[in-house]
Amino acid sequence: MALAADTGGVMLRPMTAADVAAVLRIERAGQPVPWTEGMVRDCLRAEYWNTVAVDAAGEVVAFAILSSGGGDAHVLNIVVDPACRRRGIARRLLDALMDAARERASDQLFLEVRAGNTAAITLYQDLGFAEVALRRGYYPQPGGGREDAIIMARAL
Ligand SMILES: CC(C)(COP(=O)(O)OP(=O)(O)OC[C@H]1O[C@@H](n2cnc3c(N)ncnc32)[C@H](O)[C@@H]1OP(=O)(O)O)[C@@H](O)C(=O)NCCC(=O)NCCS
């Protein structure tokens, strides 16, 4: 992937094992029930589309992970450092992720989002995703209990 300055003043490049600590820091700052280190390393081993956004100083400020196969692609994760939000970085990552999915012969892009995650749902709707299903009690909550997942999709 070419390094290219773009929206949000970031450049996108493939995630490597050297990025895992920074990715985990952003994941833990951004998700109510964060992924473990093992989950991030599994994605690297699986050779998914694992991408980080870096700022002008080379610091990782966001990441996104896409899996694909059988004509479908799935956004497995996308998180932006809380200090760097509302600069268009997630939009930039999702545009690149949709290009990557098309290159991998995917016709449809799916994702799951917590029903209460208004920021992400607004972003996805803005990018043309629509709700296709609801999974009740899919996500664990930090203090116990469960939260519904909305499944969203868009054609590519
Ligand atoms: C959701 C998230 C990835 C958005 O990242 P971001 O870089 O701030 O998003 P962008 O700046 O690209 O925003 C693009 C659009 O999304 C919508 N949006 C983003 N954050 C929003 C918020 N807090 N409230 C309402 N709309 C929001 C807006 O339409 C925004 O466009 P605008 O800024 O021109 O109004 C980020 O808030 C995040 O990391 N959240 C925690 C992790 C998470 O929920 N990931 C998604 C899991 S499914």
The ligand as an ORCA input file, in Angstrom:
! r2SCAN-3c Opt
* xyz 0 1
  C     -16.539      5.629     15.303
  C     -15.129      6.196     15.105
  C     -14.269      5.118     14.435
  C     -15.219      7.434     14.193
  O     -13.880      7.912     13.969
  P     -13.573      9.434     13.503
  O     -12.242      9.450     12.858
  O     -13.830     10.354     14.629
  O     -14.714      9.659     12.391
  P     -14.671     10.732     11.211
  O     -13.991     11.975     11.688
  O     -14.168     10.081      9.970
  O     -16.226     11.047     11.080
  C     -16.920     10.850      9.865
  C     -18.399     11.074     10.132
  O     -18.907     10.101     11.055
  C     -19.910     10.718     11.890
  N     -19.432     10.772     13.279
  C     -18.198     10.467     13.735
  N     -18.142     10.608     15.083
  C     -19.378     11.015     15.463
  C     -19.963     11.326     16.718
  N     -19.258     11.256     17.871
  N     -21.262     11.681     16.749
  C     -22.005     11.759     15.616
  N     -21.497     11.495     14.381
  C     -20.208     11.107     14.316
  C     -20.103     12.102     11.336
  O     -21.067     12.035     10.287
  C     -18.728     12.403     10.773
  O     -18.720     13.409      9.800
  P     -18.525     14.952     10.276
  O     -17.369     14.992     11.239
  O     -18.265     15.657      8.984
  O     -19.814     15.337     10.944
  C     -14.502      6.642     16.454
  O     -15.441      7.432     17.159
  C     -14.028      5.506     17.331
  O     -12.889      5.052     17.233
  N     -14.927      5.017     18.237
  C     -14.570      3.928     19.162
  C     -14.407      2.599     18.431
  C     -15.650      2.243     17.654
  O     -16.773      2.468     18.075
  N     -15.411      1.627     16.466
  C     -16.473      1.144     15.621
  C     -16.813     -0.241     16.034
  S     -18.143     -0.929     15.020
*
